[in-house]
Amino acid sequence: MNENIPPRQQKENLVVVDKNPTKPIIDLNKSKPPNDSQRQQQQQQPIKKEAIEIKRKPNVNNGVAPDDDDDIDLGGYQKISKIGEGTYGVVFKGRQKLTNKIVALKKIRLAFSEGIPVTAMREIAILKEMNHHNVIGLKDLVQKDTSVYIVSEYLDMDLRRYMNDVGRKGMTPAHIKSYMHQLLCGLQYCHSHRILHRDLKPQNLLIDSTGKLIIADLGLSRVFGVPMRTYTHQVITLWYRPPEILLGAQFYSTAVDMWSVGCIFAEMMTLRPIFPGDSQIDELFRIFQLLGTPTEDIWPGVSTLPDFNVTFPGWKRRNLREEFQKYNSFLQLKELYNDPEQYEQSFTHAFDLINKLLEYDPHFRLSAKKAAEHPYFYTDIGHVKF
């Protein structure tokens, strides 16, 4: 029957016929069925492969790319090390390749479904408008994969870290006066360009070895206009938050930044926060204990604020100078003056400035322009001789 079929092909088509007709015919060309151990291995192999593939996929959480270090090389910039975290991003120390200059790189992660966050767009738009030596500006903008990097000026450290590291030896009356004046000049520029910072604190004030100070981290900043509109109350770090926001005022203006300046001024003098509350009500009570519980006579309209309560304890106002003298860090300031008369004159003006910055009524709180013109900044000028 197979005479016309070549021997090789006959062998390939060979089948075995069993005498038992009920047994299926087995084709020798087909592979043998796997046994139990082989079948188990076949089932495990694709699972392992899938696990490897899943491990290599980016870890996506809520549509946001992971914060990795795969983008160390950013075109014209090179990431060096992580400095810290801002309001809406991570800040790195970097180097500009062309000039070899050190810069700050703020990384903002993008949501795959939404693109650049509104807060990031707002911060970038504000930074583009900034052109003052005491306010951080935008040097460049770099897009890398699913992140945007804001390139800005790099300074050595922030004011909070500086005070912790050097103490009173590095925070003399001359340092305090210089930093305060630079802060007020930078803030005056912001306010004159209709910008509220809304997060002033020592950690957001950067300084370098030459004594320069700049206002940084504009992540919570907002452009304001006239008439004023309502803004969110989730602004300003608790220790530097003004009473009108703590009491739920629907409208606020540049005065909120000036309260923060007053707290920073007092902190430089005492080397410690003056209102370190751990909650909103604790923060309010700490303010009331030092400055007295506000009344309609002191602050007209305070009783109409949403979170004001007539059952608040009735604390009386204390003398700030007497309270500050309880701290050794403040008493050390007096030792740095050779002339007692100059010390007395300087601190009389200093406490007058603090009291006007920590004014309850926002309408009477000192503006940045008026504060920069305060006599406190001119008490150490010698007599002019003609």
C-alpha positions as CSV (number, residue, x, y, z in Angstrom):
1,M,0.0,0.0,0.0
2,N,2.9,2.3,0.7
3,E,5.0,1.3,-2.2
4,N,4.8,4.7,-3.9
5,I,5.7,6.6,-0.7
6,P,9.3,7.3,0.0
7,P,10.8,5.4,3.0
8,R,11.5,8.6,4.9
9,Q,7.9,9.8,4.5
10,Q,6.6,6.3,5.4
11,K,8.5,6.5,8.7
12,E,7.2,10.0,9.5
13,N,3.6,8.9,8.9
14,L,3.9,5.6,10.8
15,V,1.2,4.8,13.3
16,V,0.8,2.1,15.8
17,V,-2.4,0.1,15.8
18,D,-3.5,-1.5,19.0
19,K,-5.4,-4.8,18.9
20,N,-7.9,-3.2,21.3
21,P,-10.3,-1.2,19.1
22,T,-11.5,0.9,22.0
23,K,-8.0,2.5,22.7
24,P,-7.4,5.7,20.7
25,I,-4.7,5.7,18.1
26,I,-1.6,7.6,19.1
27,D,0.2,9.6,16.5
28,L,4.0,9.3,17.0
29,N,4.5,12.7,15.3
30,K,2.8,14.4,18.3
31,S,4.6,14.9,21.6
32,K,3.7,12.9,24.6
33,P,1.3,14.5,27.1
34,P,3.0,16.1,30.0
35,N,3.0,14.4,33.3
36,D,1.9,16.1,36.6
37,S,5.2,17.6,37.4
38,Q,5.7,19.0,33.8
39,R,2.2,20.4,33.8
40,Q,2.8,22.2,37.1
41,Q,6.0,23.8,35.8
42,Q,4.2,25.0,32.7
43,Q,1.6,26.6,34.8
44,Q,4.2,28.4,37.0
45,Q,6.3,29.7,34.2
46,P,3.9,32.3,32.8
47,I,3.1,33.5,36.4
48,K,6.8,34.2,37.0
49,K,7.2,36.0,33.7
50,E,4.1,38.2,34.5
51,A,5.5,39.0,38.0
52,I,8.7,40.2,36.4
53,E,6.9,42.4,34.0
54,I,4.7,43.9,36.7
55,K,7.7,44.7,38.8
56,R,9.3,46.7,36.0
57,K,6.2,48.8,35.5
58,P,6.1,52.2,37.3
59,N,4.4,52.2,40.6
60,V,1.4,54.5,39.8
61,N,-0.5,55.9,42.8
62,N,-3.6,57.9,42.1
63,G,-2.4,58.8,38.7
64,V,0.9,60.3,39.8
65,A,4.3,59.1,38.7
66,P,6.7,57.8,41.4
67,D,9.4,60.1,42.7
68,D,12.5,58.3,41.6
69,D,16.0,59.5,40.7
70,D,16.1,58.2,37.1
71,D,16.1,61.8,35.9
72,I,19.5,62.9,37.4
73,D,20.5,64.4,34.0
74,L,18.0,67.1,33.1
75,G,19.3,68.5,29.8
76,G,21.3,71.5,30.8
77,Y,21.2,70.7,34.5
78,Q,22.4,67.9,36.7
79,K,20.7,66.9,39.9
80,I,23.2,66.6,42.8
81,S,21.3,65.9,46.1
82,K,17.9,66.4,47.8
83,I,17.5,69.5,49.9
84,G,14.0,69.2,51.2
85,E,10.3,69.4,50.3
86,G,8.3,72.5,49.5
87,T,4.6,72.9,49.6
88,Y,3.9,71.0,46.4
89,G,7.2,69.4,45.4
90,V,10.6,68.1,46.2
91,V,13.6,70.5,46.1
92,F,17.0,69.4,44.9
93,K,20.4,71.0,44.7
94,G,21.6,71.0,41.1
95,R,24.3,72.3,38.8
96,Q,23.9,74.2,35.5
97,K,26.2,72.4,33.1
98,L,27.0,75.5,30.9
99,T,28.1,77.8,33.7
100,N,28.8,75.2,36.4
101,K,26.6,77.4,38.7
102,I,24.7,75.8,41.6
103,V,20.9,76.1,41.3
104,A,17.8,74.9,43.1
105,L,15.5,72.4,41.3
106,K,12.0,72.0,42.5
107,K,10.4,68.9,41.1
108,I,6.6,68.9,40.6
109,R,5.0,65.6,39.7
110,L,2.3,65.5,37.1
111,A,-0.9,63.6,37.3
112,F,-1.4,61.5,34.1
113,S,-5.1,62.3,33.8
114,E,-4.9,66.0,34.8
115,G,-1.5,67.3,33.6
116,I,0.2,70.1,35.5
117,P,-1.6,70.9,38.8
118,V,-3.3,74.2,39.1
119,T,-1.2,75.1,42.1
120,A,2.0,74.5,40.1
121,M,0.7,76.6,37.2
122,R,-0.1,79.4,39.6
123,E,3.4,79.2,41.2
124,I,5.1,79.3,37.9
125,A,3.1,82.2,36.7
126,I,3.9,84.2,39.8
127,L,7.6,83.3,39.7
128,K,7.8,84.6,36.1
129,E,6.6,88.0,37.4
130,M,9.1,88.2,40.2
131,N,12.2,90.5,39.6
132,H,13.5,91.5,43.0
133,H,16.8,90.7,44.8
134,N,14.9,89.6,48.0
135,V,12.3,87.4,46.2
136,I,13.0,84.1,44.5
137,G,12.5,84.1,40.8
138,L,12.2,81.7,37.9
139,K,15.5,81.1,36.0
140,D,14.3,78.2,33.8
141,L,11.7,75.5,33.4
142,V,12.6,71.9,32.5
143,Q,10.1,69.1,31.6
144,K,11.4,65.6,32.1
145,D,9.0,62.6,31.5
146,T,6.2,63.1,34.0
147,S,7.7,65.9,36.0
148,V,8.4,69.6,35.7
149,Y,11.4,71.2,37.3
150,I,11.4,74.8,38.4
151,V,15.0,76.2,38.3
152,S,15.7,79.0,40.7
153,E,18.5,80.6,42.7
154,Y,20.3,78.4,45.2
155,L,21.1,79.8,48.7
156,D,23.0,78.0,51.5
157,M,20.3,77.4,54.1
158,D,17.0,78.7,55.5
159,L,16.6,81.0,58.5
160,R,15.2,78.3,60.8
161,R,18.2,76.0,60.3
162,Y,20.5,79.0,60.7
163,M,19.1,80.0,64.0
164,N,19.2,76.4,65.2
165,D,22.8,75.9,64.1
166,V,24.5,79.2,65.2
167,G,22.3,80.4,68.0
168,R,22.7,83.9,69.4
169,K,26.3,84.3,68.1
170,G,25.0,84.3,64.6
171,M,21.8,86.2,65.3
172,T,23.1,89.6,66.6
173,P,21.0,92.8,66.7
174,A,22.7,93.7,63.4
175,H,21.6,90.4,61.8
176,I,18.1,90.8,63.0
177,K,17.8,94.3,61.7
178,S,19.3,93.3,58.3
179,Y,17.1,90.3,57.8
180,M,14.0,92.1,58.9
181,H,14.6,95.0,56.5
182,Q,15.3,92.6,53.6
183,L,12.2,90.6,54.4
184,L,10.1,93.8,54.4
185,C,11.6,95.0,51.2
186,G,10.8,91.7,49.4
187,L,7.3,91.6,50.8
188,Q,6.6,95.2,49.9
189,Y,7.5,94.2,46.3
190,C,5.2,91.2,46.4
191,H,2.3,93.2,47.8
192,S,2.8,96.1,45.3
193,H,2.5,93.5,42.6
194,R,-0.8,92.2,44.1
195,I,0.7,89.0,45.4
196,L,-0.1,87.4,48.8
197,H,2.6,85.0,50.0
198,R,0.4,83.2,52.5
199,D,3.1,81.0,54.0
200,L,5.8,83.1,55.5
201,K,7.9,81.3,58.1
202,P,11.7,81.0,58.8
203,Q,11.9,77.8,56.7
204,N,10.8,79.7,53.7
205,L,13.4,82.5,54.1
206,L,16.7,81.5,52.5
207,I,20.0,83.1,53.4
208,D,23.6,82.8,52.2
209,S,27.0,83.5,53.6
210,T,27.0,87.1,52.4
211,G,23.9,87.9,54.6
212,K,21.5,88.1,51.7
213,L,17.9,87.0,52.4
214,I,15.2,86.0,49.8
215,I,11.6,85.0,50.2
216,A,11.1,81.5,48.8
217,D,8.4,78.8,48.3
218,L,5.5,80.6,46.6
219,G,3.5,77.4,46.4
220,L,0.6,79.0,48.4
221,S,0.9,82.4,46.9
222,R,-2.1,84.0,45.3
223,V,-2.7,87.1,43.1
224,F,-5.3,89.4,44.6
225,G,-7.4,92.2,43.2
226,V,-10.0,94.8,44.2
227,P,-12.6,94.1,45.4
228,M,-11.2,91.4,47.5
229,R,-12.7,87.9,47.1
230,T,-12.9,85.0,49.5
231,Y,-9.9,82.7,49.7
232,T,-9.3,79.3,51.4
233,H,-8.4,79.2,55.1
234,Q,-6.0,76.3,54.6
235,V,-3.0,78.7,54.3
236,I,0.0,79.8,56.5
237,T,1.7,77.4,58.9
238,L,-0.2,77.3,62.2
239,W,2.4,79.0,64.3
240,Y,2.4,82.0,62.0
241,R,-1.3,82.1,61.2
242,P,-3.1,85.4,62.0
243,P,-6.1,85.5,64.3
244,E,-8.6,86.6,61.6
245,I,-7.9,83.3,59.6
246,L,-8.1,81.3,62.9
247,L,-11.5,82.9,63.6
248,G,-12.8,82.1,60.1
249,A,-12.8,85.5,58.4
250,Q,-14.2,85.3,54.9
251,F,-11.9,88.0,53.5
252,Y,-8.3,88.6,54.2
253,S,-5.6,90.7,52.6
254,T,-1.9,91.6,52.8
255,A,-2.2,92.0,56.6
256,V,-2.0,88.1,57.0
257,D,1.6,88.2,55.7
258,M,2.4,91.1,58.1
259,W,1.3,89.0,61.1
260,S,3.7,86.3,60.0
261,V,6.5,88.9,59.8
262,G,5.8,90.0,63.4
263,C,6.0,86.3,64.5
264,I,9.3,85.9,62.7
265,F,10.7,89.1,64.2
266,A,9.9,87.9,67.7
267,E,11.4,84.5,66.9
268,M,14.7,86.0,65.9
269,M,14.8,87.9,69.2
270,T,13.9,84.9,71.4
271,L,15.3,82.1,69.1
272,R,12.0,80.3,69.6
273,P,8.4,80.5,68.2
274,I,6.2,82.7,70.3
275,F,2.9,80.9,69.4
276,P,3.8,77.2,69.0
277,G,0.2,75.9,69.1
278,D,-0.6,72.2,68.3
279,S,-4.2,72.9,67.1
280,Q,-6.2,75.9,65.9
281,I,-7.9,76.5,69.3
282,D,-4.5,76.0,71.1
283,E,-3.0,78.5,68.7
284,L,-5.8,81.0,69.4
285,F,-5.5,80.7,73.1
286,R,-1.7,81.1,73.0
287,I,-2.2,84.4,71.2
288,F,-4.9,85.5,73.6
289,Q,-2.8,84.7,76.6
290,L,0.0,87.0,75.4
291,L,-1.9,89.7,73.6
292,G,-5.2,89.5,75.6
293,T,-8.5,88.2,74.4
294,P,-9.9,90.6,71.7
295,T,-13.0,92.6,72.3
296,E,-15.2,94.9,70.2
297,D,-13.3,97.8,71.6
298,I,-9.9,96.4,70.6
299,W,-11.0,94.8,67.3
300,P,-14.3,96.1,66.0
301,G,-16.3,93.3,64.3
302,V,-14.4,90.4,66.0
303,S,-17.6,89.1,67.6
304,T,-19.2,88.6,64.2
305,L,-16.5,86.3,62.9
306,P,-17.7,82.7,62.3
307,D,-15.5,81.0,64.9
308,F,-15.5,83.6,67.6
309,N,-17.1,82.5,70.9
310,V,-18.2,84.8,73.6
311,T,-17.2,82.1,76.1
312,F,-13.5,82.5,75.3
313,P,-11.5,83.0,78.5
314,G,-10.9,86.7,79.2
315,W,-7.1,87.0,79.3
316,K,-5.4,90.4,79.8
317,R,-2.6,91.7,77.6
318,R,0.9,91.2,78.8
319,N,4.0,93.3,78.3
320,L,6.0,91.7,75.4
321,R,9.3,93.0,76.7
322,E,8.8,91.6,80.1
323,E,7.7,88.3,78.6
324,F,10.8,88.1,76.3
325,Q,13.1,88.9,79.2
326,K,12.2,85.5,80.7
327,Y,14.3,83.8,77.9
328,N,18.1,83.7,78.3
329,S,18.4,83.9,74.5
330,F,16.8,87.3,74.6
331,L,18.9,88.6,77.6
332,Q,22.0,87.7,75.6
333,L,21.1,90.5,73.1
334,K,21.7,93.1,75.8
335,E,25.2,91.8,76.3
336,L,26.1,92.6,72.7
337,Y,25.5,96.3,73.2
338,N,28.4,98.4,74.5
339,D,26.3,101.5,74.9
340,P,23.3,101.1,77.3
341,E,21.6,104.1,75.8
342,Q,21.8,102.7,72.3
343,Y,20.4,99.3,73.6
344,E,17.4,101.1,75.2
345,Q,16.7,103.2,72.2
346,S,17.0,100.3,69.8
347,F,14.7,97.9,71.8
348,T,12.1,100.6,72.5
349,H,11.7,100.9,68.7
350,A,11.9,97.2,68.2
351,F,9.0,96.4,70.5
352,D,7.0,99.2,69.1
353,L,7.4,97.6,65.7
354,I,6.5,94.1,66.9
355,N,3.3,95.5,68.6
356,K,2.2,97.2,65.4
357,L,2.9,94.0,63.4
358,L,0.9,91.9,65.9
359,E,-2.1,94.3,65.8
360,Y,-5.4,92.4,66.2
361,D,-7.3,94.5,63.7
362,P,-6.0,93.8,60.2
363,H,-7.0,97.3,59.1
364,F,-4.6,98.9,61.5
365,R,-1.8,96.3,61.2
366,L,1.3,97.9,59.8
367,S,1.9,97.5,56.0
368,A,5.2,96.3,54.6
369,K,6.0,99.8,53.3
370,K,5.3,101.5,56.6
371,A,7.2,98.9,58.5
372,A,10.3,99.3,56.4
373,E,10.2,103.0,57.2
374,H,9.9,102.4,61.0
375,P,12.5,104.3,63.2
376,Y,13.8,100.9,64.4
377,F,15.9,100.6,61.2
378,Y,17.6,104.0,61.8
379,T,18.5,103.9,65.5
380,D,22.1,102.8,64.9
381,I,22.9,105.6,62.4
382,G,25.5,107.9,64.0
383,H,25.2,111.7,64.1
384,V,25.9,113.3,60.8
385,K,28.7,115.9,61.0
386,F,29.0,118.8,58.5
